[in-house]
């Protein structure tokens, strides 16, 4: 269920050399949902690295999903 919510939230994406970066809205519900999703994904997929990067002054934030083995 969170995967579908995550896909619907994505406002933009960028391909990285070893993964993808997704721009997401900066609101409390989105942040909570993504934190829950990342927590679950880390349990089943330790080969991925998840990093959240926040834009300045309340802008959107980026979720980077990359290969943890690189």
C-alpha positions in Angstrom: 0.0 0.0 0.0 2.8 2.4 0.8 4.4 1.7 -2.5 1.4 3.0 -4.4 1.2 6.0 -2.1 4.9 6.6 -2.7 4.5 6.5 -6.4 1.6 8.9 -6.3 3.6 11.4 -4.2 6.6 11.5 -6.6 6.7 15.0 -8.2 9.9 14.4 -10.2 12.6 11.9 -10.4 16.3 11.9 -11.4 18.4 9.0 -12.5 21.6 8.7 -10.4 24.7 6.8 -11.4 23.7 4.0 -8.9 20.0 4.6 -8.3 17.2 7.1 -8.4 16.2 10.3 -6.6 12.6 11.2 -6.1 11.3 14.7 -5.2 8.5 14.6 -2.7 6.3 17.3 -1.0 7.5 18.6 2.3 4.5 18.0 4.6 4.3 16.1 7.8 2.0 13.3 6.4 4.4 12.7 3.5 7.4 12.6 5.8 5.7 10.1 8.2 4.7 7.9 5.3 8.1 7.9 3.7 9.8 7.2 7.0 7.5 4.2 7.5 8.1 3.0 4.0 11.9 3.4 4.3 11.9 1.5 7.6 10.0 -1.5 6.0 12.2 -1.5 2.9 15.4 -1.5 5.0 14.2 -4.7 6.7 13.8 -6.6 3.5 16.3 -4.9 1.2 19.6 -4.2 3.0 21.3 -3.8 -0.4 19.6 -0.4 -0.9 20.7 2.8 0.7 18.0 5.4 1.5 18.9 9.1 2.1 16.6 12.0 2.6 17.7 15.5 1.5 15.7 18.6 2.3 15.6 21.7 0.3 16.0 25.0 2.0 13.2 27.1 3.5 10.5 24.4 3.6 10.9 23.3 0.0 10.4 19.8 -1.2 12.6 17.0 -0.1 14.4 14.3 -2.1 14.6 10.6 -1.4 17.7 9.0 -2.8 17.6 5.3 -3.3 20.9 3.9 -4.3 22.9 0.6 -4.4 24.4 0.2 -0.9 26.9 -2.3 -2.3 28.8 0.3 -4.4 
